[in-house]
């Protein structure tokens, strides 16, 4: 059995991350596939108010998260003091942990990123709040971590907890053993650049809505072609930008997309 992936999350609201103990991720932790650590940033402060923020230099609205509590929390995770060399990625040393800082200023997290990060040994998520974390922490962290600012979309959240949970779930489900049926991963939306086809279950007639006849035919080749066509159509309708990233389609796929675009509607038969 391969070593467990280690995931650490630092937040001033550790209870926010309780959802990571549920469902498949919770089971993966119980089974030893994931080692999960949730850390309260306020535990790395020393004043009676457990202060983690202060006003920004240069003026402006909002508060900035202080450098020292973050450095102490990250050093605690590294298991080394500020002058140590453990985990710095030098010759003969283990790979540096990946430090993911949710930020609207980072590149957008996608399925390809999830697949890459699912192969890491150790992920650390730094959940910023307020106006963000003192830049000097991120500059310092580059010497100790593989630093990855990361966005989950072009909008602003109150903090990094929700974004971290999104990324952790997307990454964790790709770790071998977390999903019971690994074949289900191969037909999901975004797995090969296309959205997923429509899905149905019993009964075949529900409130006058019929399941497409081909799905009842037992003809697996026809079903596979129908599903491929629906994926192409759905992607062309909802996310044409994804089709553009795929490059050249084969003649059969291109004919489906062209027919859909000329009709302006999704085929279901």
C-alpha positions in Angstrom: 0.0 0.0 0.0 1.4 3.4 -1.0 2.0 6.0 1.7 -0.9 8.2 2.6 -1.1 11.7 1.1 -0.7 14.3 3.8 -3.0 17.3 3.7 -2.7 20.2 6.2 -5.0 23.1 6.3 -4.4 26.3 8.3 -7.4 28.5 9.2 -8.7 30.9 11.9 -11.9 28.9 11.6 -10.9 25.2 11.9 -14.5 24.2 12.5 -15.2 25.4 9.0 -13.3 22.4 7.7 -15.4 19.8 9.6 -17.0 18.7 6.3 -13.7 17.1 5.3 -14.4 14.4 7.9 -17.5 13.3 6.0 -18.3 11.2 3.0 -15.6 9.8 0.8 -12.8 12.0 2.2 -13.7 11.0 5.8 -13.6 7.4 4.8 -10.3 7.9 3.1 -8.9 9.3 6.3 -10.2 6.4 8.3 -8.7 3.9 5.8 -5.3 5.6 6.0 -5.3 6.9 2.4 -5.2 10.5 3.5 -3.5 12.0 6.6 -5.5 15.2 7.4 -4.3 17.9 9.7 -6.5 21.0 10.6 -4.5 23.8 12.3 -5.9 26.8 14.1 -3.8 29.9 13.2 -4.6 31.5 16.5 -2.7 28.8 18.3 0.4 30.4 16.9 -0.1 33.8 18.6 1.1 34.9 22.0 -1.1 37.9 23.0 -4.2 37.4 25.1 -6.4 38.5 22.2 -4.8 35.9 19.9 -4.4 38.6 17.2 -3.8 37.5 13.7 -4.4 40.7 11.7 -3.4 44.4 11.7 -3.9 47.5 9.6 -2.1 47.7 6.2 1.0 49.8 5.7 0.2 52.6 3.2 -3.4 52.9 4.4 -6.5 51.4 2.8 -9.6 49.5 3.9 -9.6 46.2 5.7 -7.0 44.3 7.7 -4.0 42.2 6.7 -3.1 38.9 8.3 0.2 39.2 10.3 3.3 37.4 9.1 4.6 35.8 12.3 1.6 33.6 13.2 1.6 32.3 9.6 5.3 31.6 9.6 5.1 29.8 12.9 2.2 27.7 11.7 3.9 26.7 8.5 7.2 26.0 10.4 5.2 23.7 12.7 3.9 21.8 9.6 7.3 21.6 8.2 8.6 20.2 11.4 11.7 22.5 11.3 12.7 25.9 12.7 13.2 28.9 10.5 16.8 28.2 9.9 16.4 24.5 9.2 16.9 22.8 5.9 14.4 20.0 6.2 12.1 19.7 3.2 13.8 22.4 1.2 14.2 20.3 -1.9 18.0 20.1 -1.9 19.9 17.1 -3.2 18.9 14.0 -1.4 16.1 15.7 0.5 12.4 14.8 0.1 10.2 16.9 -2.3 9.0 20.2 -0.8 5.4 20.3 0.4 3.1 22.1 -2.0 1.7 25.2 -0.4 -1.6 26.2 -2.0 -2.8 29.7 -1.2 -6.4 30.3 -2.4 -6.3 33.7 -4.1 -8.3 35.4 -6.9 -4.9 36.5 -8.2 -3.7 32.9 -8.9 -4.2 30.7 -11.9 -7.5 28.9 -12.1 -7.7 25.5 -10.6 -9.0 22.9 -13.0 -9.2 19.1 -13.5 -5.7 19.0 -15.0 -4.4 20.7 -11.9 -6.3 18.3 -9.6 -4.7 15.4 -11.4 -1.2 16.8 -11.0 -1.7 17.6 -7.3 -3.2 14.1 -6.7 0.3 12.8 -7.2 1.9 15.0 -4.5 3.1 13.6 -1.2 2.1 16.6 0.9 -0.3 19.5 0.3 -0.7 22.5 2.6 -3.6 24.9 2.3 -3.3 28.4 3.7 -6.7 29.9 4.2 -6.3 33.6 4.2 -9.0 36.1 5.4 -9.6 39.8 5.4 -7.4 41.5 2.8 -5.0 38.6 2.6 -1.7 37.4 4.1 1.3 39.7 4.5 3.3 39.3 1.2 6.5 38.6 3.2 5.1 35.3 4.3 4.6 34.2 0.7 8.1 35.4 -0.2 9.6 33.5 2.7 7.5 30.4 1.9 9.1 30.1 -1.6 12.3 28.9 0.1 10.5 26.1 2.0 7.5 25.1 -0.1 6.4 24.7 -3.7 4.2 27.8 -3.5 1.0 27.8 -5.6 -1.4 30.7 -5.4 -4.7 29.2 -6.8 -8.1 30.6 -7.8 -11.3 28.6 -8.1 -13.0 31.3 -10.3 -13.3 34.9 -11.1 -15.0 36.1 -8.0 -14.1 37.0 -4.4 -14.9 34.9 -1.3 -14.7 35.9 2.4 -11.8 33.5 3.0 -9.9 30.6 1.7 -11.8 27.8 3.5 -14.4 27.2 0.8 -11.9 27.3 -2.0 -9.6 24.9 -0.1 -12.4 22.4 0.5 -13.3 22.5 -3.2 -9.7 21.8 -4.2 -9.2 19.1 -1.5 -12.3 17.3 -2.7 -11.4 17.4 -6.4 -7.8 16.2 -5.6 -8.7 13.6 -3.0 -11.2 11.7 -5.1 -8.4 11.1 -7.6 -6.2 9.3 -5.1 -6.2 5.6 -5.8 -8.7 3.8 -3.5 -10.7 6.8 -2.5 -13.4 6.2 -5.2 -14.8 2.7 -5.0 -15.2 2.2 -8.7 -12.2 3.9 -10.4 -13.8 3.4 -13.9 -16.4 6.1 -12.9 -13.6 8.7 -13.0 -12.9 8.1 -16.7 -16.4 9.3 -17.9 -16.8 12.4 -15.8 -17.1 16.0 -17.0 -13.7 17.6 -17.8 -11.8 14.3 -17.7 -11.0 14.4 -21.4 -12.0 18.1 -21.9 -15.7 17.5 -22.5 -18.7 17.8 -20.2 -20.6 14.6 -19.2 -23.5 13.2 -21.1 -27.1 13.3 -19.7 -27.8 10.4 -17.3 -31.1 8.5 -16.5 -32.3 5.8 -14.2 -35.6 3.8 -13.7 -38.5 4.3 -14.5 -38.2 4.6 -18.3 -41.2 6.9 -18.3 -41.4 9.5 -15.6 -44.3 12.0 -15.6 -44.5 11.7 -19.4 -40.7 12.1 -19.9 -39.1 9.2 -21.7 -35.6 7.9 -21.4 -33.9 8.1 -24.9 -34.7 4.9 -26.8 -31.1 4.1 -27.6 -30.3 3.6 -23.9 -32.9 0.8 -23.7 -31.6 -0.9 -26.8 -28.8 -3.0 -25.4 -26.6 -1.9 -28.3 -23.4 -0.8 -26.5 -21.8 0.6 -29.6 -24.8 2.8 -30.3 -25.0 3.8 -26.7 -21.3 4.8 -26.6 -21.8 6.9 -29.8 -24.9 8.5 -28.4 -23.1 9.5 -25.2 -20.2 10.9 -27.1 -22.5 12.9 -29.3 -24.3 14.3 -26.3 -21.1 15.2 -24.6 -20.0 17.1 -27.7 -23.3 18.9 -28.0 -23.5 19.8 -24.3 -20.0 21.2 -24.4 -20.7 23.2 -27.5 -23.8 24.7 -25.9 -22.5 25.4 -22.4 -18.7 25.6 -22.6 -17.6 26.3 -26.2 -14.3 27.4 -24.8 -13.5 23.8 -23.8 -14.0 22.7 -27.4 -11.5 25.3 -28.6 -8.9 23.9 -26.2 -9.3 20.4 -27.7 -7.9 21.4 -31.0 -8.9 19.4 -34.1 -11.8 17.0 -33.7 -12.1 13.9 -35.9 -14.6 14.2 -38.8 -17.4 12.4 -37.0 -17.1 14.6 -33.9 -16.8 17.7 -36.0 -20.0 16.8 -37.9 -21.9 16.4 -34.6 -20.7 19.9 -33.4 -21.4 21.5 -36.8 -24.9 20.0 -36.9 -25.6 21.2 -33.4 -24.4 24.7 -34.0 -26.4 25.0 -37.2 -29.6 23.9 -35.4 -28.9 25.7 -32.2 -30.5 23.0 -30.1 -29.5 19.8 -28.3 -30.6 16.5 -29.8 -31.9 13.9 -27.4 -32.8 11.0 -29.7 
